[in-house]
Structure formats: C-alpha cells, structure tokens
Amino acid sequence: MRYVDDIVDICYLLDAAGYRHKATYEEHLKHGAYTYSYKRNKKTTWYIVYDIDLCGHVFVNKIINNYLTVS
C-alpha cells in the first residue's frame, strides 16, 4: 500500500505546484477543474482531480485511475 501513501503525499504538495494542468477528460471535469497525473507503473496512471478556491486552498474531489477514465 505504499502507493496510497505516495498519492497522499502528492495531494499535500498540490498547493505548491508551479503549474496546474486543467482537466480535459469529461469524467474528470465532473469532479474538478484541475488534474494531476501520477504514473505508478507502465500500465497504471492515477489522476488526482481537484479545485482551488480564491485563497489558493486545494480541494481534492476525486482520485481515479486510467482504467476508469474514458478518453
């Protein structure tokens, strides 16, 4: 379950990210305006879907993998 800890660590660093990738997939847009992709291995990518308020606070709304993301 180390990858869960890795994803949690990434979530805590999102507010300091210099670049924010806007969500593009329809499934992601249902849950937030931005995504962060975390490639765990050759086959699995996790997408952290989040929003940011006016004060810069990050709200993680959904964590979804590439198997559930339809392009």
Rosetta constraint file for C-alpha pairs under 8 A:
AtomPair CA 1 CA 5 HARMONIC 7.06 0.50
AtomPair CA 2 CA 6 HARMONIC 6.35 0.50
AtomPair CA 3 CA 7 HARMONIC 6.21 0.50
AtomPair CA 3 CA 40 HARMONIC 7.46 0.50
AtomPair CA 4 CA 8 HARMONIC 6.26 0.50
AtomPair CA 5 CA 9 HARMONIC 6.16 0.50
AtomPair CA 6 CA 10 HARMONIC 6.33 0.50
AtomPair CA 7 CA 11 HARMONIC 6.30 0.50
AtomPair CA 7 CA 38 HARMONIC 7.67 0.50
AtomPair CA 8 CA 12 HARMONIC 6.50 0.50
AtomPair CA 9 CA 13 HARMONIC 6.62 0.50
AtomPair CA 10 CA 14 HARMONIC 6.40 0.50
AtomPair CA 11 CA 48 HARMONIC 7.65 0.50
AtomPair CA 11 CA 60 HARMONIC 7.32 0.50
AtomPair CA 13 CA 17 HARMONIC 6.68 0.50
AtomPair CA 14 CA 58 HARMONIC 6.96 0.50
AtomPair CA 15 CA 56 HARMONIC 6.95 0.50
AtomPair CA 15 CA 57 HARMONIC 6.65 0.50
AtomPair CA 15 CA 58 HARMONIC 5.89 0.50
AtomPair CA 20 CA 34 HARMONIC 6.60 0.50
AtomPair CA 20 CA 35 HARMONIC 7.49 0.50
AtomPair CA 20 CA 36 HARMONIC 7.69 0.50
AtomPair CA 21 CA 34 HARMONIC 5.59 0.50
AtomPair CA 21 CA 35 HARMONIC 5.70 0.50
AtomPair CA 21 CA 36 HARMONIC 6.65 0.50
AtomPair CA 22 CA 33 HARMONIC 5.85 0.50
AtomPair CA 22 CA 34 HARMONIC 4.33 0.50
AtomPair CA 22 CA 35 HARMONIC 6.11 0.50
AtomPair CA 23 CA 28 HARMONIC 6.02 0.50
AtomPair CA 23 CA 29 HARMONIC 5.84 0.50
AtomPair CA 23 CA 32 HARMONIC 7.19 0.50
AtomPair CA 23 CA 33 HARMONIC 5.36 0.50
AtomPair CA 23 CA 34 HARMONIC 4.61 0.50
AtomPair CA 23 CA 35 HARMONIC 5.24 0.50
AtomPair CA 23 CA 49 HARMONIC 7.58 0.50
AtomPair CA 24 CA 28 HARMONIC 6.95 0.50
AtomPair CA 24 CA 29 HARMONIC 6.71 0.50
AtomPair CA 25 CA 29 HARMONIC 6.29 0.50
AtomPair CA 25 CA 69 HARMONIC 7.46 0.50
AtomPair CA 25 CA 70 HARMONIC 7.36 0.50
AtomPair CA 25 CA 71 HARMONIC 6.24 0.50
AtomPair CA 26 CA 30 HARMONIC 6.57 0.50
AtomPair CA 27 CA 31 HARMONIC 7.34 0.50
AtomPair CA 27 CA 69 HARMONIC 6.50 0.50
AtomPair CA 27 CA 70 HARMONIC 7.29 0.50
AtomPair CA 28 CA 32 HARMONIC 6.31 0.50
AtomPair CA 28 CA 33 HARMONIC 7.77 0.50
AtomPair CA 28 CA 35 HARMONIC 7.52 0.50
AtomPair CA 28 CA 49 HARMONIC 6.33 0.50
AtomPair CA 28 CA 69 HARMONIC 7.85 0.50
AtomPair CA 29 CA 33 HARMONIC 5.96 0.50
AtomPair CA 31 CA 49 HARMONIC 6.51 0.50
AtomPair CA 31 CA 50 HARMONIC 7.22 0.50
AtomPair CA 31 CA 61 HARMONIC 5.95 0.50
AtomPair CA 31 CA 62 HARMONIC 6.41 0.50
AtomPair CA 32 CA 49 HARMONIC 5.56 0.50
AtomPair CA 32 CA 50 HARMONIC 4.94 0.50
AtomPair CA 32 CA 51 HARMONIC 5.25 0.50
AtomPair CA 32 CA 61 HARMONIC 6.60 0.50
AtomPair CA 32 CA 62 HARMONIC 7.98 0.50
AtomPair CA 33 CA 49 HARMONIC 7.30 0.50
AtomPair CA 33 CA 50 HARMONIC 6.33 0.50
AtomPair CA 33 CA 51 HARMONIC 5.54 0.50
AtomPair CA 34 CA 49 HARMONIC 5.74 0.50
AtomPair CA 34 CA 50 HARMONIC 5.34 0.50
AtomPair CA 34 CA 51 HARMONIC 6.11 0.50
AtomPair CA 35 CA 47 HARMONIC 6.15 0.50
AtomPair CA 35 CA 48 HARMONIC 5.38 0.50
AtomPair CA 35 CA 49 HARMONIC 4.49 0.50
AtomPair CA 35 CA 50 HARMONIC 6.20 0.50
AtomPair CA 36 CA 47 HARMONIC 5.58 0.50
AtomPair CA 36 CA 48 HARMONIC 5.05 0.50
AtomPair CA 36 CA 49 HARMONIC 6.64 0.50
AtomPair CA 37 CA 45 HARMONIC 6.48 0.50
AtomPair CA 37 CA 46 HARMONIC 5.68 0.50
AtomPair CA 37 CA 47 HARMONIC 4.53 0.50
AtomPair CA 37 CA 48 HARMONIC 6.36 0.50
AtomPair CA 38 CA 45 HARMONIC 5.51 0.50
AtomPair CA 38 CA 46 HARMONIC 5.03 0.50
AtomPair CA 38 CA 47 HARMONIC 6.27 0.50
AtomPair CA 38 CA 48 HARMONIC 7.83 0.50
AtomPair CA 39 CA 44 HARMONIC 6.18 0.50
AtomPair CA 39 CA 45 HARMONIC 4.23 0.50
AtomPair CA 39 CA 46 HARMONIC 6.26 0.50
AtomPair CA 40 CA 44 HARMONIC 5.68 0.50
AtomPair CA 40 CA 45 HARMONIC 5.72 0.50
AtomPair CA 40 CA 46 HARMONIC 7.15 0.50
AtomPair CA 41 CA 45 HARMONIC 7.17 0.50
AtomPair CA 44 CA 65 HARMONIC 6.84 0.50
AtomPair CA 44 CA 66 HARMONIC 6.32 0.50
AtomPair CA 44 CA 67 HARMONIC 7.70 0.50
AtomPair CA 45 CA 65 HARMONIC 5.62 0.50
AtomPair CA 45 CA 66 HARMONIC 5.43 0.50
AtomPair CA 46 CA 63 HARMONIC 6.82 0.50
AtomPair CA 46 CA 64 HARMONIC 5.73 0.50
AtomPair CA 46 CA 65 HARMONIC 4.24 0.50
AtomPair CA 46 CA 66 HARMONIC 6.31 0.50
AtomPair CA 47 CA 63 HARMONIC 5.61 0.50
AtomPair CA 47 CA 64 HARMONIC 5.24 0.50
AtomPair CA 47 CA 65 HARMONIC 5.77 0.50
AtomPair CA 47 CA 66 HARMONIC 7.38 0.50
AtomPair CA 48 CA 60 HARMONIC 6.93 0.50
AtomPair CA 48 CA 61 HARMONIC 7.85 0.50
AtomPair CA 48 CA 62 HARMONIC 6.11 0.50
AtomPair CA 48 CA 63 HARMONIC 4.58 0.50
AtomPair CA 48 CA 64 HARMONIC 6.65 0.50
AtomPair CA 49 CA 60 HARMONIC 6.03 0.50
AtomPair CA 49 CA 61 HARMONIC 5.80 0.50
AtomPair CA 49 CA 62 HARMONIC 5.12 0.50
AtomPair CA 49 CA 63 HARMONIC 6.05 0.50
AtomPair CA 49 CA 64 HARMONIC 7.83 0.50
AtomPair CA 50 CA 58 HARMONIC 6.71 0.50
AtomPair CA 50 CA 59 HARMONIC 5.42 0.50
AtomPair CA 50 CA 60 HARMONIC 4.27 0.50
AtomPair CA 50 CA 61 HARMONIC 5.21 0.50
AtomPair CA 50 CA 62 HARMONIC 6.93 0.50
AtomPair CA 51 CA 58 HARMONIC 5.84 0.50
AtomPair CA 51 CA 59 HARMONIC 5.25 0.50
AtomPair CA 51 CA 60 HARMONIC 6.62 0.50
AtomPair CA 51 CA 61 HARMONIC 7.34 0.50
AtomPair CA 52 CA 56 HARMONIC 5.64 0.50
AtomPair CA 52 CA 57 HARMONIC 5.47 0.50
AtomPair CA 52 CA 58 HARMONIC 4.65 0.50
AtomPair CA 52 CA 59 HARMONIC 6.20 0.50
AtomPair CA 53 CA 57 HARMONIC 5.50 0.50
AtomPair CA 53 CA 58 HARMONIC 6.83 0.50
AtomPair CA 53 CA 59 HARMONIC 7.99 0.50
AtomPair CA 64 CA 68 HARMONIC 6.62 0.50
AtomPair CA 64 CA 69 HARMONIC 7.29 0.50
AtomPair CA 65 CA 69 HARMONIC 6.54 0.50
AtomPair CA 66 CA 70 HARMONIC 7.67 0.50
